C-alpha cells in the first residue's frame, strides 16, 4: 500500500460519510472522485479538496490527523509505503 484515498459523500439529510481506501496505484478516476490523496512513499499530498475548496496543509498535519482516527491503517501505510517505493524502483 502506498496511497491513502478519502472520499466525502454528503447524504440527502446533510450527514457526511467518509469512504477510506488504500491503494498501491492511483487510477485516473481517483483524481476526479477522491477528496484527499496522500502518498506515503513520497510523504506528499496529491490532492486535498474539502467541501469544494483546496485545503492548504502539509503532509505531516494530515498524517497526524488521520493517524488519530485510523491508527492501525496509518501505521501499516507508514510501514509498507517505503517498501512499495523500493519495489517500483527495482522494476524500472
C-alpha positions as CSV (number, residue, x, y, z in Angstrom):
1,X,0.0,0.0,0.0
2,X,1.2,3.4,-0.9
3,X,-1.8,5.8,-1.1
4,X,-4.4,6.9,1.4
5,X,-7.6,7.8,-0.6
6,X,-10.5,9.5,1.1
7,X,-13.8,10.5,-0.4
8,X,-16.5,12.5,1.4
9,X,-20.1,11.8,0.4
10,X,-22.9,14.1,1.5
11,X,-26.2,12.3,2.1
12,X,-29.6,14.0,1.5
13,X,-30.1,14.5,5.2
14,X,-26.8,16.6,5.4
15,X,-24.7,13.9,7.0
16,X,-21.3,13.4,5.5
17,X,-19.9,9.9,5.1
18,X,-16.1,9.3,4.8
19,X,-15.0,6.5,2.5
20,X,-11.4,5.5,3.2
21,X,-9.3,3.3,1.0
22,X,-5.6,2.4,0.5
23,X,-4.1,1.6,-2.9
24,X,-0.8,0.6,-4.5
25,X,-1.5,2.7,-7.6
26,X,-3.6,5.7,-8.5
27,X,-6.2,5.4,-11.1
28,X,-7.2,8.3,-13.3
29,X,-10.6,8.3,-11.8
30,X,-9.2,8.7,-8.3
31,X,-8.1,12.3,-9.1
32,X,-11.7,13.1,-10.1
33,X,-13.6,11.3,-7.3
34,X,-11.4,11.4,-4.2
35,X,-11.2,14.4,-1.9
36,X,-7.9,13.5,-0.3
37,X,-5.0,11.6,-1.8
38,X,-1.9,11.1,0.3
39,X,1.3,9.4,-1.0
40,X,3.1,7.7,1.9
41,X,6.1,6.8,-0.3
42,X,6.9,10.4,-1.1
43,X,5.3,11.9,2.0
44,X,3.2,14.2,-0.2
45,X,-0.3,15.3,-0.7
46,X,-1.5,14.7,-4.2
47,X,-4.9,16.3,-3.6
48,X,-6.8,17.8,-0.7
49,X,-10.2,19.3,-1.5
50,X,-12.6,19.8,1.4
51,X,-16.2,21.0,0.6
52,X,-15.1,22.1,-2.9
53,X,-12.1,24.2,-1.8
54,X,-8.4,23.3,-2.0
55,X,-7.1,22.9,1.6
56,X,-3.6,24.3,2.1
57,X,-1.9,21.9,4.5
58,X,1.2,19.8,5.0
59,X,1.6,16.0,4.7
60,X,2.6,15.9,8.4
61,X,-0.5,17.7,9.6
62,X,-2.8,15.5,7.6
63,X,-1.0,12.3,8.5
64,X,-1.1,13.2,12.2
65,X,-4.9,13.9,11.9
66,X,-5.7,10.6,10.2
67,X,-3.4,8.7,12.5
68,X,-5.6,9.7,15.4
69,X,-8.7,8.4,13.6
70,X,-7.2,5.4,11.8
71,X,-4.1,4.4,13.8
72,X,-3.7,0.8,12.5
73,X,-4.3,1.8,8.9
74,X,-1.7,4.7,9.0
75,X,0.9,2.6,10.8
76,X,0.5,-0.1,8.1
77,X,0.9,2.6,5.3
78,X,4.0,4.0,7.0
79,X,5.5,0.5,7.2
80,X,4.6,-0.7,3.7
81,X,4.9,2.5,1.6
82,X,8.7,2.7,1.6
83,X,8.8,-1.0,0.5
84,X,6.4,-0.2,-2.4
85,X,8.7,2.6,-3.5
86,X,11.8,0.3,-3.5
87,X,9.9,-2.4,-5.4
88,X,8.8,0.2,-8.0
89,X,12.4,1.4,-8.4
90,X,13.8,-2.1,-8.9
91,X,11.2,-2.8,-11.7
92,X,12.4,0.1,-13.8
